[in-house]
Amino acid sequence: MLETQTQAIERNTGKNTKIPASIFRAYDIRGVVDEQLDSSTIRMIGQGIASEALTNGIDTLLLGYDGRLSSPSLSKALIDGILSTGCNANHHAYALSRKPYY
């Protein structure tokens, strides 16, 4: 599954990425900010996720983030990537961790 996610990002962004496969987990993406996760990486991930959503007939994605200091800037990069594909982003800003799962 890890390989498929990375390949989807590369296919949908048209870029050969250097996104570390180790950041992809079963239900989320985790990494060290400014080392494994920076604005350009997050933007590419947003493009990949949104492109897959559009391919599957989903045109709007719901976003929220937690209280970490890096959340607002990473959220902006993710939204930029999503919007660049033509997909919509419904941004709820700060959210409890379990809220987006419902």
C-alpha positions as CSV (number, residue, x, y, z in Angstrom):
1,M,0.0,0.0,0.0
2,L,2.9,2.4,0.8
3,E,4.2,2.1,-2.7
4,T,0.8,2.7,-4.3
5,Q,0.4,6.0,-2.4
6,T,3.8,7.3,-3.5
7,Q,3.2,6.2,-7.1
8,A,-0.2,7.9,-7.1
9,I,1.4,11.1,-6.0
10,E,4.0,10.9,-8.7
11,R,1.5,9.9,-11.3
12,N,-1.0,12.7,-10.4
13,T,1.6,15.5,-9.9
14,G,3.8,14.5,-12.8
15,K,6.8,14.8,-10.6
16,N,9.4,12.3,-9.4
17,T,9.1,13.0,-5.7
18,K,11.5,12.3,-3.0
19,I,8.8,11.8,-0.4
20,P,10.0,9.3,2.2
21,A,7.8,6.2,2.1
22,S,8.2,5.9,5.9
23,I,5.8,8.9,6.5
24,F,2.8,6.9,5.2
25,R,1.0,5.0,7.8
26,A,-2.2,2.9,7.7
27,Y,-4.5,5.8,8.5
28,D,-2.4,8.9,8.4
29,I,0.8,10.6,7.4
30,R,3.5,11.3,10.1
31,G,6.9,12.9,9.9
32,V,9.2,15.5,11.3
33,V,8.3,19.0,10.2
34,D,10.9,20.7,8.0
35,E,12.8,17.4,7.6
36,Q,10.3,14.9,6.1
37,L,7.3,17.3,6.0
38,D,7.8,20.7,4.4
39,S,5.4,22.9,2.4
40,S,6.5,21.5,-1.0
41,T,6.1,17.9,0.2
42,I,2.7,18.6,1.7
43,R,1.5,20.4,-1.4
44,M,2.4,17.4,-3.5
45,I,0.6,15.1,-1.1
46,G,-2.5,17.4,-1.4
47,Q,-2.3,17.1,-5.2
48,G,-2.0,13.4,-5.0
49,I,-4.9,12.9,-2.6
50,A,-7.2,15.4,-4.5
51,S,-6.4,13.8,-7.8
52,E,-7.3,10.4,-6.4
53,A,-10.5,11.8,-5.0
54,L,-11.5,13.4,-8.3
55,T,-10.8,10.1,-10.1
56,N,-13.2,8.4,-7.7
57,G,-16.0,11.1,-8.2
58,I,-15.2,13.0,-5.0
59,D,-14.9,16.8,-5.6
60,T,-14.7,18.2,-2.1
61,L,-12.4,17.2,0.8
62,L,-12.9,18.1,4.4
63,L,-9.8,19.4,6.3
64,G,-9.0,20.1,10.0
65,Y,-5.9,20.3,12.1
66,D,-4.8,20.0,15.7
67,G,-3.1,22.5,18.0
68,R,0.5,22.0,16.8
69,L,2.3,25.2,15.8
70,S,3.1,23.8,12.4
71,S,-0.5,23.0,11.6
72,P,-1.6,26.3,10.0
73,S,1.3,26.5,7.5
74,L,1.1,22.8,6.6
75,S,-2.7,23.1,6.2
76,K,-2.2,26.0,3.8
77,A,0.2,24.0,1.7
78,L,-2.2,21.0,1.7
79,I,-5.1,23.2,0.6
80,D,-2.9,24.8,-2.1
81,G,-2.2,21.4,-3.5
82,I,-5.8,20.3,-3.3
83,L,-7.1,23.4,-5.0
84,S,-4.5,23.2,-7.8
85,T,-6.2,20.0,-9.0
86,G,-9.6,21.6,-9.3
87,C,-10.9,19.8,-6.2
88,N,-12.6,21.8,-3.5
89,A,-11.3,22.0,0.1
90,N,-13.8,22.5,3.0
91,H,-11.5,23.9,5.7
92,H,-12.6,23.7,9.3
93,A,-9.3,24.9,10.9
94,Y,-8.8,23.7,14.4
95,A,-10.6,20.4,15.1
96,L,-10.5,17.7,17.7
97,S,-8.4,14.8,16.4
98,R,-11.3,12.4,16.1
99,K,-13.8,14.9,14.5
100,P,-12.5,14.5,10.9
101,Y,-12.9,10.7,11.1
102,Y,-16.7,11.0,11.3
